[in-house]
Amino acid sequence: MINRTYCIIYTLTFMALLQMCHPWCLRTTVNLTTSVDKVDWAIDGTYLAVTSSAANTVTVYDTINYFNVLTYTPAGGTARVARFNRNSSILAVGVSNGRVDLLSGKPPFSSTPITTFSPHNKNTVDLGFNYADDKLLTCYSDDDKFKITDSWSLASRTTREKDIGDRQMACKWSKNDDVAIANDDKKV
């Protein structure tokens, strides 16, 4: 009787600790009709952006009940990636022709871009905002150069580039503004 009591207490304690150590759970799934290339969470966790090149759309879902709150199809080119900026006020969409479309990242959502610009005329594969939210990194699947756009939210933005000698597959900022690039030669 004593061993069984300890076993039950141990099991309940273990289950409680397991829940605290692994507090995530699968909330739901969203059934899509085409393949997905990229996903991105808004920093506050309220929205999820899903990019499908096959459907040429970026779909934004709220994360409470997973309703579709925006479906965006770029005018000209194919949607390749969508990323929220650091305060989730902007959703940047990278397009296959190198254009970046900036949309509202919060309600009221609109499929009309606030502004667009083209750091390059190549196939965008990934993009991201730095932690200070004043630079936008864009990398390309068909070019050896990545671009950094300073003051991306201003009309007087400037773009600089760096040649890494290989085509890119993904790119990310570090907290101290270093850039990590995954390339097609299996290097980071």
C-alpha positions in Angstrom: 0.0 0.0 0.0 2.8 2.4 0.9 4.7 1.7 -2.3 1.6 2.3 -4.4 0.9 5.6 -2.7 4.5 6.8 -3.3 4.2 5.6 -6.9 1.0 7.6 -7.4 2.5 10.7 -5.8 5.7 10.3 -7.8 3.7 9.9 -11.0 1.6 13.0 -10.3 4.7 15.0 -9.4 6.5 13.9 -12.5 3.5 14.8 -14.7 3.3 18.3 -13.1 7.0 18.9 -13.6 6.8 17.6 -17.2 4.0 20.1 -17.9 6.1 22.9 -16.4 9.2 22.0 -18.3 7.3 21.5 -21.6 4.4 24.0 -21.5 3.7 23.9 -25.2 1.0 21.9 -26.9 -0.4 21.6 -30.3 -3.3 24.0 -30.3 -4.6 23.4 -33.8 -3.7 22.8 -37.4 -4.6 24.9 -40.3 -5.4 22.8 -43.4 -3.9 24.4 -46.5 -4.4 23.4 -50.1 -0.9 24.2 -51.3 2.7 23.8 -49.9 4.1 26.2 -47.4 7.6 27.8 -47.9 7.9 30.0 -44.8 6.1 30.9 -41.6 6.7 33.8 -39.2 5.1 34.7 -35.8 4.4 38.3 -34.9 6.6 39.2 -31.9 3.6 39.5 -29.6 2.4 36.0 -30.7 -1.0 37.3 -32.0 -0.5 36.6 -35.7 1.1 33.9 -37.9 2.2 34.7 -41.5 2.2 31.7 -43.9 3.9 32.1 -47.3 3.1 29.8 -50.2 5.0 30.3 -53.4 2.8 27.7 -55.1 -0.3 29.7 -54.3 1.5 33.0 -54.6 0.0 34.2 -51.3 0.9 35.3 -47.9 -1.9 34.4 -45.5 -2.1 35.9 -42.0 -4.0 34.0 -39.3 -4.9 35.2 -35.8 -3.6 32.8 -33.2 -6.7 32.8 -30.9 -9.0 31.0 -33.3 -6.8 30.8 -36.4 -9.2 32.8 -38.6 -7.7 34.1 -41.8 -7.3 37.9 -41.4 -5.4 38.7 -44.6 -4.6 37.0 -47.8 -2.0 38.9 -49.9 -1.0 38.2 -53.5 1.7 40.5 -54.8 1.1 42.4 -58.0 3.9 41.0 -60.3 6.2 38.4 -59.1 5.6 35.5 -56.6 5.5 35.8 -52.8 8.6 34.0 -51.4 8.8 35.1 -47.7 6.9 37.2 -45.2 8.4 38.5 -41.9 7.0 40.8 -39.2 9.2 43.6 -37.9 10.2 43.7 -34.3 7.1 45.5 -33.0 4.8 43.7 -35.4 3.6 46.9 -37.0 4.9 45.9 -40.5 4.8 42.7 -42.5 7.5 42.7 -45.1 6.8 40.4 -48.1 9.8 39.4 -50.3 8.8 38.8 -53.9 10.6 36.7 -56.6 11.5 39.8 -58.6 13.5 41.3 -55.7 10.8 43.7 -54.6 9.9 44.1 -50.9 6.3 45.0 -50.2 5.6 46.6 -46.7 2.1 45.9 -45.4 0.4 46.7 -42.1 1.3 44.0 -39.6 -1.6 44.9 -37.3 -5.4 45.4 -37.8 -6.8 46.8 -39.9 -5.0 44.6 -42.3 -4.9 45.6 -46.0 -3.7 44.0 -49.1 -2.6 47.4 -50.4 1.2 47.9 -49.6 2.1 50.9 -47.5 5.2 51.1 -49.7 7.4 49.0 -51.9 11.0 49.1 -52.8 13.5 46.9 -54.7 16.9 46.4 -53.1 17.7 44.0 -56.0 16.1 42.5 -59.0 16.8 38.9 -58.1 14.8 36.1 -56.5 14.2 36.9 -52.8 14.6 33.8 -50.6 14.6 35.3 -47.1 14.5 38.5 -45.3 14.5 39.8 -41.7 14.6 42.9 -39.5 17.4 43.5 -37.1 16.8 43.8 -33.4 16.9 47.6 -33.4 14.3 47.5 -36.2 16.2 50.0 -38.4 17.7 47.6 -40.9 16.2 45.0 -43.3 18.3 42.0 -44.5 17.4 40.5 -47.8 19.0 37.4 -49.4 18.6 35.9 -52.8 18.6 32.4 -54.3 20.0 33.4 -57.6 22.7 35.9 -56.6 25.9 35.9 -54.6 25.2 39.1 -52.8 22.9 39.9 -49.9 21.5 43.4 -49.2 21.1 45.4 -46.1 18.6 48.3 -46.3 19.2 51.0 -43.7 16.3 53.1 -42.6 13.9 50.8 -44.4 10.8 52.7 -43.2 11.9 56.0 -44.6 11.8 57.3 -48.2 15.5 58.1 -47.9 16.5 54.5 -47.3 19.9 53.3 -48.4 20.9 49.8 -49.5 24.4 48.2 -49.3 25.5 44.8 -50.4 28.0 42.2 -49.5 29.2 39.5 -51.9 29.7 36.1 -50.2 30.4 34.1 -53.3 27.5 31.7 -53.0 23.8 31.8 -53.5 21.8 32.1 -50.3 19.1 29.8 -48.8 18.3 31.7 -45.6 19.5 34.7 -43.6 19.2 35.9 -40.0 20.3 38.8 -37.8 22.0 38.3 -34.4 21.3 40.7 -31.5 24.5 42.6 -32.2 23.8 43.1 -35.9 25.9 40.3 -37.2 24.5 38.4 -40.2 24.3 34.6 -40.6 23.8 33.4 -44.1 23.0 29.8 -45.1 24.2 29.2 -48.7 23.8 26.6 -51.4 27.3 25.3 -50.8 26.2 23.8 -47.4 27.9 26.6 -45.4 26.8 29.1 -42.8 
